[in-house]
Amino acid sequence: MPVTIQFNQDSSGVELLATGHVLGQDIIQAKQAIIDHPEVSQLQYQLIDKSDCTEYQVNASDIESIADYDRRINVQCPGILAAIIESKTLRYSLSPLWQAHINSFNMQNASFTSREDALSWIRSKLEISCPAKS
């Protein structure tokens, strides 16, 4: 599966790991799975890791849908953070469009090129321990 989700042990964080060829529907399905998780209300951060994504077929309509899921997550988890790690190989990214959407409902977010920087940002905002990638 091109997108997997992993909740950390205390359900304070969730990671979306995108690998290979990713479609907009893959991200949307992952967001739905997060919303359906029984402990979604405990989330303090989400980490979207596209560093191993080689092809990202997501259009502006998909981005709007993804942002709507994030809005719903934000309602259930006020103050949740969103960190995105950009692909190492893709030249263009729709992350700025996604960030513009989630900025409209004040979800604090940032984009990074390394996992270490993303986790450091999350730690600095929440003062929690973030797990290493398995």
C-alpha positions in Angstrom: 0.0 0.0 0.0 1.5 3.4 -1.0 0.3 5.1 2.2 0.4 3.5 5.7 -0.6 5.1 9.0 1.0 4.4 12.3 -0.2 5.7 15.6 2.4 6.0 18.3 2.0 4.0 21.6 0.2 6.7 23.5 -1.9 7.9 20.5 -0.5 11.4 20.8 0.8 11.3 17.2 0.1 9.6 13.9 2.4 9.2 10.9 1.3 8.9 7.3 4.1 7.2 5.4 3.9 7.7 1.6 6.1 5.5 -0.5 6.4 4.9 -4.3 3.5 6.0 -6.5 0.9 7.8 -4.4 -2.6 8.9 -5.6 -4.8 11.5 -4.0 -7.3 8.7 -3.1 -4.5 7.0 -1.1 -4.0 10.0 1.1 -7.8 10.5 1.4 -8.3 6.9 2.5 -5.5 7.3 5.1 -7.1 10.5 6.5 -10.5 8.7 6.7 -8.7 5.9 8.7 -7.3 8.4 11.1 -10.8 10.0 11.7 -12.2 6.5 12.2 -9.5 5.5 14.8 -11.1 5.2 18.3 -8.4 7.4 19.9 -8.3 10.1 17.3 -9.3 12.7 19.9 -6.0 12.2 21.7 -3.8 13.2 18.7 -1.5 16.2 19.2 0.4 15.9 15.9 0.4 14.3 12.5 3.6 13.7 10.5 3.1 13.3 6.8 6.3 11.7 5.4 6.6 11.9 1.6 10.4 11.5 1.6 10.2 8.1 -0.1 7.5 9.1 -2.5 8.6 8.8 -6.2 5.4 9.8 -7.9 2.6 12.0 -6.4 -0.5 12.1 -8.5 -2.6 14.5 -6.4 -4.6 17.3 -7.9 -6.1 20.5 -6.5 -9.4 18.8 -5.9 -7.7 16.1 -3.9 -5.9 18.7 -1.9 -9.2 20.3 -1.0 -10.6 16.9 0.1 -7.5 16.2 2.1 -7.7 19.6 3.8 -11.3 19.0 4.6 -10.3 15.8 6.4 -7.7 17.8 8.2 -10.3 20.3 9.2 -12.4 17.5 10.7 -9.4 16.2 12.5 -8.7 19.7 13.8 -12.3 19.9 15.2 -11.7 16.6 17.1 -8.2 17.6 18.2 -8.0 21.3 18.7 -4.4 22.5 18.5 -3.1 19.5 16.5 0.1 20.1 14.6 0.9 19.0 11.1 4.4 18.5 9.8 5.2 17.3 6.3 8.4 15.9 5.1 8.9 16.5 1.3 9.9 13.9 -1.2 13.6 13.5 -1.9 13.0 13.0 -5.6 10.0 15.0 -6.7 10.7 18.5 -8.0 7.3 20.1 -7.5 5.0 19.9 -4.5 1.4 20.8 -3.8 2.2 21.2 -0.1 1.9 25.0 -0.3 -1.6 24.6 -1.6 -2.5 22.2 1.2 -0.9 24.5 3.8 -2.9 27.4 2.5 -6.1 25.4 3.1 -5.2 24.3 6.6 -4.0 27.7 7.5 -7.6 28.9 6.9 -8.7 27.0 10.1 -5.5 27.7 12.0 -3.9 24.3 12.0 -0.3 25.0 12.9 1.9 23.4 10.2 5.4 23.4 8.7 7.2 21.7 5.8 10.6 20.1 6.1 13.2 18.2 4.0 14.3 15.9 6.8 12.6 13.7 9.4 15.0 15.0 12.1 13.9 18.6 11.5 10.2 17.7 11.4 10.5 15.8 14.7 12.5 18.5 16.3 9.8 21.1 15.4 7.1 18.8 16.8 9.1 18.3 20.0 9.7 22.0 20.4 6.0 22.8 20.0 4.7 20.0 22.2 7.6 19.2 24.5 7.0 15.4 23.9 9.1 12.5 22.8 8.6 11.5 19.1 9.4 8.0 18.0 12.1 7.2 15.4 11.0 5.8 12.1 10.9 2.0 12.1 
